Amino acid sequence: MLFCNVCGHANPEDSKFCNKCGEKIIFKGYTPSKHVENKPIETSPKDTKAWNDKGVAFVKVGRYVEAIACFNKVIEIDPKNAEAWWSKGVALVRLEKYFESIDCFDKAIFIDPKYSDAWRGKGIALELLGRPTEAQKCYEKAKELGYKL
C-alpha cells in the first residue's frame, strides 16, 4: 500500500497518482538528495521549525524512520507541538504502526481539539485497522472543523 504525501489516502502499490487528490506518489525506493539528508539545522539546535521541516522532507521521500527521529526532536523541545505529534502519526501510519499513530493523533487532538488534520489522520489509522465506524466519526469531526476532502 502506498500513501499519498498530501492527503494520506491509501493507494494500491502500483499507483503513480493518488486516487483521491491526484497528487503524484513518491515511491518508497526514492532517496532524498544530499541537501535534505545531510542538511544541518543551521539555526539553533532547538529550532523546532527546522527539525519539523527536515522531518517533513524525509516523509516526502519515504524515509519514515528518519522523519520520526526529527519529529521526536521537536517533541523533546516542545511537547505541546500538535503539528509534530500529527506529523509523527502520519509517518507511523506509513510504517503501518497504526496503534502508535493513533496515540500520536490523540496527543495532537488533546493539545489542539480543533486540529482537523489530526482528526483525519486518526480516521485513516482507524480505517486501516478495520474500524470503519470509529473512523467515520473522526472524518465527520475533521469535516466539521473545516477539513476539505
C-alpha positions in Angstrom: 0.0 0.0 0.0 1.3 3.5 -0.9 0.1 6.6 1.0 -0.3 10.0 -0.6 2.1 12.6 0.6 -0.6 15.2 0.5 -3.8 13.7 1.7 -2.7 10.5 3.3 -5.0 8.3 1.2 -4.1 4.7 0.9 -3.5 3.7 -2.7 -2.6 0.3 -4.4 1.1 -0.5 -4.7 1.1 0.2 -8.5 -0.3 3.7 -8.2 1.5 6.6 -9.7 -1.0 9.2 -8.6 -3.3 9.4 -5.6 -6.8 8.1 -6.3 -8.3 10.7 -4.0 -6.4 14.0 -4.7 -4.5 13.2 -7.9 -1.1 14.2 -6.4 2.0 12.2 -7.7 3.0 9.5 -5.3 6.7 9.4 -4.4 7.8 5.7 -4.2 9.5 4.1 -1.2 12.6 3.4 -3.2 13.3 7.1 -3.9 16.1 8.5 -1.8 16.4 12.1 -0.7 19.1 14.3 -2.2 22.2 15.1 -0.1 21.0 18.5 0.8 17.9 17.0 2.5 19.6 14.1 4.2 22.7 15.9 5.4 21.4 19.4 5.8 22.3 20.6 9.3 20.0 22.5 11.4 21.7 25.8 10.7 19.9 28.0 13.3 19.6 26.9 16.9 19.6 23.1 17.6 16.4 23.9 19.4 14.7 25.3 16.3 11.5 23.3 16.2 10.5 24.6 12.7 13.8 23.5 11.2 13.5 20.0 12.8 9.9 19.7 11.7 10.8 20.8 8.1 13.5 18.2 8.0 11.1 15.5 9.2 8.6 16.5 6.5 11.3 16.3 3.8 12.1 12.8 4.9 8.4 11.8 4.9 8.1 13.1 1.3 10.8 10.8 0.1 9.6 7.7 2.1 12.3 7.9 4.9 9.9 7.5 7.7 12.3 6.3 10.4 14.5 9.4 9.9 11.3 11.6 9.8 10.2 10.2 13.2 13.6 10.9 14.7 13.2 14.6 13.6 9.6 14.8 14.9 10.8 13.2 18.2 13.4 16.0 18.5 10.6 18.6 18.1 8.5 16.9 20.7 11.5 16.7 23.1 12.0 20.5 22.7 8.2 21.3 22.7 6.0 18.5 23.9 2.9 20.7 23.2 3.7 21.0 19.5 0.5 19.5 17.9 1.9 19.6 14.4 4.9 17.4 15.4 2.6 14.9 17.0 0.4 14.8 13.9 3.5 14.5 11.6 4.8 11.7 13.7 1.4 10.0 13.4 1.5 10.3 9.6 4.9 8.7 9.4 3.8 5.9 11.7 0.8 5.2 9.5 3.1 4.8 6.6 5.1 2.3 8.6 1.8 0.5 9.3 2.1 1.2 13.0 -1.5 2.1 13.4 -1.9 1.9 17.1 1.2 4.1 17.7 -0.1 6.6 15.1 -3.5 6.8 16.9 -1.6 7.7 20.1 0.2 10.5 18.3 -3.0 11.8 16.7 -4.7 11.7 20.1 -1.9 13.8 21.6 -2.2 16.3 18.8 -6.0 16.4 19.4 -5.5 16.8 23.1 -3.2 19.8 22.5 -5.5 21.3 19.8 -9.0 19.8 19.8 -9.7 21.8 16.6 -6.8 20.3 14.6 -8.7 18.8 11.7 -5.7 17.1 10.1 -5.2 15.1 13.3 -8.8 14.0 13.3 -8.5 13.0 9.7 -5.2 11.1 10.4 -6.8 9.2 13.3 -9.7 8.3 11.0 -7.3 6.9 8.4 -5.5 4.8 11.0 -8.8 3.5 12.4 -10.0 2.6 8.9 -6.8 0.8 8.2 -7.3 -1.2 11.4 -10.7 -2.3 10.2 -12.7 0.1 12.5 -14.9 2.0 10.0 -17.5 3.2 12.5 -14.9 4.9 14.6 -13.1 6.2 11.5 -16.2 7.8 10.2 -16.7 9.7 13.4 -13.2 11.1 13.1 -13.8 12.0 9.4 -17.0 13.8 10.4 -15.3 15.7 13.1 -12.5 16.7 10.7 -15.1 17.9 8.2 -17.0 19.8 10.9 -13.7 21.6 11.7 -13.2 22.6 8.1 -11.2 19.8 6.6 -11.8 19.7 2.9 -11.9 16.3 1.3 
